[in-house]
Amino acid sequence: MVARRRSEDVLALIQRVGRLKISGRDVAILPFDPRDLRCYRRGTCEVAMAQVLRRAHDGLPRGRLVVVTGNVHAMHLRPADAPAGLPAQPMTALLQDLAPYSVNVTAARGA
């Protein structure tokens, strides 16, 4: 997803995962963003999200996680020239031992 999250796209993804589950596939959706203002104020949301994903990963001995997130959370390290508002360590930077692979999806226009 680019810049804005579109409700229709998220709903379509959830419905597709539901159909895969019904067909016998071992898939699940895991919300991992705490959406807790306290962690945003303390600057601990990246750590909280990484912990949720690490526990999910540890529960999948043969499986894989596909994480859909914004580009800042998916960064493997904080850029040296990052603005002050960016986290000190993005979520994915905290999961480097799991060998994450990030794909940045962009578009010339649209949302």
C-alpha positions in Angstrom: 0.0 0.0 0.0 1.2 3.5 -0.8 1.0 6.5 1.4 -2.6 6.0 2.5 -4.1 2.7 3.7 -7.2 1.9 1.8 -10.0 0.2 3.7 -11.2 -1.7 0.7 -7.7 -3.2 0.1 -7.3 -4.3 3.7 -10.8 -5.8 3.7 -10.0 -7.7 0.5 -6.8 -9.0 2.0 -8.6 -10.2 5.2 -11.3 -11.9 3.0 -8.7 -13.6 0.9 -6.9 -14.9 4.0 -10.3 -16.1 5.3 -10.9 -18.1 2.1 -7.4 -19.6 2.3 -8.1 -20.7 5.9 -11.5 -22.2 4.9 -9.7 -24.1 2.1 -7.4 -25.7 4.7 -4.4 -23.5 4.5 -2.5 -22.8 7.7 -2.8 -19.0 7.6 -3.8 -16.3 10.1 -4.0 -12.5 10.5 -2.2 -11.1 13.5 -2.6 -7.4 14.4 0.7 -6.2 15.8 0.4 -2.4 16.2 -0.4 -1.6 19.8 -2.3 1.5 18.9 -1.7 2.7 22.5 -0.9 6.3 22.9 1.3 5.6 25.9 3.8 3.7 23.8 3.8 6.5 21.3 4.5 9.0 24.0 7.3 6.8 25.5 8.7 5.9 22.1 8.3 2.1 22.7 5.9 1.1 19.9 8.6 -0.2 17.6 9.8 -2.5 20.4 6.2 -3.6 21.2 5.5 -4.5 17.6 8.8 -6.3 17.2 8.0 -8.4 20.3 4.6 -9.4 19.0 6.1 -10.5 15.7 9.0 -12.3 17.4 6.5 -14.4 19.5 4.5 -15.2 16.3 7.7 -16.2 14.5 8.8 -18.4 17.4 5.4 -20.1 17.2 5.9 -21.1 13.5 8.6 -23.7 13.5 8.3 -24.2 9.7 6.1 -21.2 8.7 6.8 -17.7 7.5 5.5 -14.4 8.4 4.3 -11.9 5.8 4.1 -8.5 7.5 2.3 -5.6 5.8 3.5 -2.4 7.4 4.5 1.1 6.6 7.9 1.8 5.1 9.4 3.3 8.3 8.6 0.2 10.4 10.1 -2.0 7.6 13.5 -0.2 7.6 16.4 -2.4 8.5 18.1 0.6 10.1 17.4 4.2 10.8 18.9 6.4 8.1 21.7 8.8 9.3 19.7 11.8 7.9 16.4 10.7 9.3 14.2 13.5 10.7 13.9 13.7 14.5 10.4 12.1 14.5 11.6 8.8 13.2 12.2 6.0 15.8 15.7 5.4 17.0 15.3 1.7 15.8 12.6 0.8 13.4 10.6 -2.4 14.1 12.5 -4.5 11.5 15.9 -3.3 12.8 15.0 -5.1 16.0 14.3 -8.3 14.2 17.6 -8.6 12.2 18.4 -12.0 13.6 15.3 -13.3 11.8 16.8 -12.3 8.5 13.8 -10.1 7.4 13.3 -9.2 3.8 11.6 -5.8 3.0 9.9 -4.8 -0.2 9.1 -1.1 -0.6 6.0 -0.8 -2.8 5.7 2.7 -4.4 3.7 4.2 -7.2 4.1 7.3 -9.4 0.6 8.5 -8.3 -2.5 7.3 -6.6 -3.2 6.0 -3.2 
